[in-house]
Amino acid sequence: MDLTKVFLLAGFSGLGGLAIGYFFHVLITLQKKNSIELKIKQMLLEAKDKAQNALEEASKKAQQVLDNAKQEEKTSLLQVRKLEERILQREESLEKQRTNIENSQAEIHQNIEKLKKKKEEIEGIEKQRLAELQKTASLTEDEAKTELLRMVEKKHEEDMLNRIKKLEMIGRDEFEKRAREMLINSIQRLASSTASEVTTTTVSIPSDDLKGKIIGKEGRNIRTLERAAGVEIIVDDTPGSIVISGFDPIRRQTAKMALENLLLDGRIQPARIEEVVEKARAEVDKTIKQKGELAAYEAGIIDLDPRLLTVLGRLFFRTSYGQNVLQHSVEAAHIAGMLAAELKLDVNVAKKAALLHDIGKAMDHEVQGTHVEIGKRILQKFNIDDKIIKAMQSHHEEHPYETPESIIVQVADAISGARPGARRDSLENYLKRLEDLENIAKSFGGIEKTYAIQAGREIRVFVMPEKISDLEAKKMARDIADRIERDLKYPGEIKVNVIRESRVAEYAR
């Protein structure tokens, strides 16, 4: 019985514990629920506040955009109005100008009509007066003039004849004799050769076996030399010699020196050829300086700027109708000095002007203008005396004779050029055609070098690869050919070779 009570009490106690646990569980659950709802409500309130703030901010931005748009619209309207006002003002101004022009034209027409009437009136008065004079004198105008001249000639005929004869017999003969003596003496006192320049240079070789080495494998050596020096190398069956052809004496001399050095060295290959050509160019520049100094020394002129002497030395490699221009300038300086001494003029001015009269030819292929204008600018750059510039600028009658020395320079130039064997016209025309070929090619952009070869039957144009593409090079060849056809007259055909070559060099250290 006691055990049963115990079990019953234990059962009731367990049930009570379960009830109490359930009750606490329910309380905890309700408490959590209330807490979650509170958080949700708080989040909802925060979201509403954020939404309200965002809405207010968006409203402000929208209002600001609207205000800006209205301001821009207002500004645009003001600008449009100002523009319309300007247009109206311009139209009014143009209308006034048109009206003024029409009025001016009308006035001009009226004045022209008035002038015509005045002219007719004056001509009528002159005719009337002439008729009255003829009626009074019973002579026409031509008859009166003839009669007056006849009376004057008859009165002074003997005196006029005597004076004319005296002037003709004494003055003219004496002046011509004196002028002839001075020119003859000047020419006779100057003794110099008159050998004409040619357009080829011959290089002697010790053995014909070297010709193959000069040509190189597949012609690479000779092509490199031709391209680097800008000449044509002619290797034919002529024993012991190679011919260098080109219209530019500087290029021929450079190629000759380079070829001779290559033959002495024995190493003939493209890279070595280019190196030797550059060294030969430096040697030619040195020769140019020496030739300028020697020309000034021969002419007896010692106070010229060394840079000007270098420019003068370039004339050693320039020809005019086959005559060496530097030699011609020295001859002209001697002749001008002798003539100036005979006429008691400034010998120093005459000699300097004659020596420098063709200096523009040293740069005429690089600078626009005639050689006289180029030479004048060169002398002004080196602060040469204005008397010398005035004396040299008239030797082709491009400028008036401002001093007696300017006439002497022209005479000296003509004497030196007109001496027997001094010049050849056909050679100069041939060289001029080759120069024109190169100048046409140089007028295009992106050109590095141009060489006219094969006696003007071919022109080689080297372009800058970084500026001209392959397609542009092809188009350029056609454009150059079209320009040559349009601007030059020539027999046969001319081949235009446009060469585009890229090289990359690096050094291992």
C-alpha positions, 0 to 999 in steps of 0.5 A: 500500500505504501509503495502504491502511494509512493508510485502515485506521488511520483507520477503526480510529481512528474506530471506536475513537473511536465506541466510546469516545464510546458508553462515555462516553455510557453512563457519563453516562446511568447517572450521571444515572439514579442521580441521578434515582433518588436525588432520587425516593427523597429526595422519597419520604422527605420525603413520608413525613415530611410525611404522618407529621407531618400524620397526627400533627397530625390525630390531635392535633386529633381528640383535642382535638375529642374532649376538647372534646366530652366537656367540653361534654357534661359541662358540659351534663349538669351544667346539665341536672342543676342545672335538674332540681334547680331544677324539683324544688325549685320543684315542692316549693315549689309543693306546699308553697304549695298545702298551705298555701293549702288549710290556710288556706282550711280555717281561714278556713271554720272561722273563718267558721262560728265567727263565724256562731255567735258572731253568732247568739249575740249576736243571741239575747242582744240579743233576749233583753235587749230582750224583758226591757227591754220586759217591765219597762218595758211599752214597745217600743223605738220607743215608748220612743224616741218617749216620750223625744223627746216629753218633751224637746221638751215641756220645751224647746219654747218655748226651741227655737222662739224660738232657731230663729225668731231665727236664721231672721229675723236670721241667714239674711236677713242672710247672704243680703242681704250675699252678694247685695249683694256679688255684685251690686256685683261684677257691676255694677262690671265692664263688658265686652262679651259678644260670642260667637265665630263660626267664620268670618272674612270677608276683603274683596277690592278686586275680584272678578277676584282670586277667579280668581287666588286659586283658581289654575289647576285650583284649585292656589292655593286648595288650597295655602292650605287645606292650609298653613293648615288651614282651608276657603276659601269663594269664592262669588258674594258680591261683594267678600269671601272667607270663611275657615271653620274651628273653630280661631281660630288657623288662621283668623287665620293664613289671614286674615293670609296672604291679606291679605298675598298680595293686597297682594303680588299674587304668588299661587302655591303656593311664595309661599303657603307662605312667606306662611303661615309668616310669618303664623304668626310674626305670630300667635305675636307676637300671642299674646305681646302678648295675654297681657301685655295680659291680665295688665296689665288684671287688675293682675298684673305678676309673672308669668313671660313664658313663662307669659304666652305660654301665657296669650295662647293663650287669646285664640284659644280659646273655651268655648261661644262665649265668648273664654276669655282675656276670660272669665279677665280678667273672672273675675280682676276679679270674684274680686278684688272679692269677695276685697276685700269678704270681707277675703281675699287679693286678689292670690291670688284675682285670679291664681288666677282669671286662670290658672284656665283656662290648661290649655285652652291646651294641652288639645289637646296634652296628656292630662288635664283642663284643670284637671290640665294647668293645675295642672302648668303652674303647678307648672312655673313655680313658682307659689305653692301658694296660687294652685294650690289656689285655681284647682284647685277651680273645677270641683269636681275638688278639695276647697275648701282655701282661701276663695279657691278658693270665690271663684274658682269663684263668679267663674268661674260669674258670668262664664260665666253672664252673659246672652249670654256662652256658646252651647252649640250652638257648643261642641258643634260645635267639640268634634265637630271637635276629636274628629275631628282627635284620632282622626286624630292618634292614628295613627302617622306623621301630620304634620297633620290638618285637619277642614273642610267643617263636619266633613264631611271630614277631611284627614290629611297623613302623613309620606312617609318613614314611610307608604307608599302602601299603608299610607296607603290602609289608614290611611284605612280605619282612621280611618274605622272609628274615627270610625264606632265612636267618634263620633256624627254626621249624614250621612257624613264623608270621610277624605282621607289625603294623602301628598306627597314633596318634594325641594329642592336649591340651585344655588350 
